[in-house]
Amino acid sequence: MKRDIILYLKDILEVIESIEKFVKDMTFEEFKLDDKTSSAVIRKFEIIGEATKNIPKHIKKKYLDIPWKEMAGFRDRLIHFYFGIKYEIVWDTIKIEIPK
């Protein structure tokens, strides 16, 4: 049985809230040095990407202001980045892109 679209959207919103809580009051340097927090945030971005891939095209076309493709692509880059994470990109996504 396929999961309801609403649940995927709810997942995305809940994960964003978790990311914001995880990094609240942290500096970039603290984030980069805190393996537990950075790993949790990266995992949450993976969840966002997976959930995004399950949103039907007709919904994505209706909400063109949401960067669906970029969200899924960011997940792919994180998953396949075997030689280290670019923490600056993750941090900028948290502080600049998520608030949009």
Buried (B, 14 or more C-beta within 10 A) or exposed (E): EEEEBEEBBEBBEEBBEBBBEBBEEBEBEEBBEBEEBBEBBBEBBBBBBBBBEBBEEEEEEEEEEBEBEEBBEBBEEBEEEEEEBEBEBBBEBBEEEBEE
